[in-house]
């Protein structure tokens, strides 16, 4: 029985909910084989040398510190996937065009060492 203060309860139709579509896959980046250990060792030494020059360049006026630090990060990213992932997370969203240059550099160098 319905009273004046209670609203009538309407029967609602049940709507079938379809399952959500799967999320689109992230584009996969090309995986390269690891460089030979001798090449990685030389590249790591060059990267550390560039890193030292970059840190010194931050304090000395005649050295371009930022340039050496960027080069060190690019060279070290060739030797270590961890450094590459760190660099990608740091640079790719903030400076996409700069990241494209790093990717081109990385691809060119890795293909040269594959020959």
C-alpha positions in Angstrom: 0.0 0.0 0.0 1.2 3.4 -0.9 1.2 6.3 1.4 1.3 10.0 0.5 4.8 10.4 2.0 6.4 7.4 0.3 7.3 7.6 -3.3 6.3 4.8 -5.5 9.1 2.3 -6.2 9.5 1.8 -9.9 10.9 -1.4 -11.2 14.1 -0.8 -13.1 15.2 -2.8 -16.0 18.5 -4.5 -15.7 20.9 -3.5 -18.4 23.5 -6.0 -19.5 26.9 -4.6 -19.1 29.4 -5.7 -21.7 33.0 -6.4 -20.5 35.4 -3.6 -21.2 37.6 -3.9 -24.3 41.2 -4.8 -23.6 43.6 -2.0 -23.3 45.6 -1.3 -26.4 49.1 -2.7 -26.3 52.0 -0.4 -25.9 54.2 -0.1 -29.0 57.2 -2.4 -28.6 60.6 -1.0 -29.2 63.1 -2.9 -31.2 65.4 -5.0 -29.0 69.0 -5.2 -30.0 71.4 -8.0 -29.2 73.8 -7.1 -26.5 77.1 -5.6 -27.8 80.2 -7.8 -27.4 81.8 -7.4 -24.0 84.9 -5.7 -25.3 82.9 -3.1 -27.1 80.7 -2.5 -24.0 83.8 -2.1 -21.8 85.3 0.5 -24.2 81.9 2.3 -24.5 81.5 2.3 -20.7 85.0 3.8 -20.2 84.2 6.5 -22.8 80.9 7.2 -21.0 82.6 7.5 -17.6 85.2 9.8 -19.1 82.5 12.0 -20.6 80.7 12.0 -17.3 83.8 13.2 -15.5 84.3 15.9 -18.1 80.6 16.9 -17.7 80.9 17.3 -14.0 84.1 19.3 -14.3 82.4 21.4 -17.0 79.7 22.4 -14.5 82.4 24.2 -12.5 85.0 25.2 -15.2 83.9 28.0 -17.6 85.7 26.7 -20.7 84.1 23.3 -20.7 80.5 22.7 -21.8 79.3 20.6 -18.9 75.7 19.9 -20.0 76.9 18.8 -23.4 79.3 16.3 -21.9 76.7 15.0 -19.5 74.2 14.5 -22.3 76.8 12.7 -24.4 77.8 10.6 -21.4 74.2 9.5 -20.8 73.8 8.6 -24.5 76.9 6.6 -24.6 76.2 4.8 -21.3 72.7 4.0 -22.5 74.3 1.9 -25.2 76.0 -0.3 -22.6 73.3 -0.6 -20.1 69.5 -1.2 -20.4 69.1 0.3 -16.9 70.7 3.6 -17.9 68.6 3.5 -21.1 65.4 3.0 -19.2 66.3 5.8 -16.8 67.2 8.2 -19.6 63.9 7.3 -21.5 61.8 8.0 -18.4 63.6 11.3 -17.8 63.7 12.7 -21.3 61.0 11.1 -23.5 57.9 12.9 -22.2 59.6 16.3 -21.4 61.6 16.7 -24.6 60.2 14.3 -27.3 62.2 15.7 -30.1 65.4 15.4 -28.1 64.5 11.8 -27.3 64.0 11.1 -31.0 67.6 12.3 -31.6 68.9 10.0 -28.8 67.0 7.1 -30.4 68.4 7.8 -33.8 71.9 8.0 -32.4 71.5 4.8 -30.5 70.1 3.0 -33.5 72.9 4.2 -35.8 75.7 3.2 -33.4 74.2 -0.2 -32.6 73.8 -1.0 -36.3 77.4 0.1 -37.0 78.7 -2.2 -34.3 76.6 -5.1 -35.7 78.4 -5.2 -39.0 
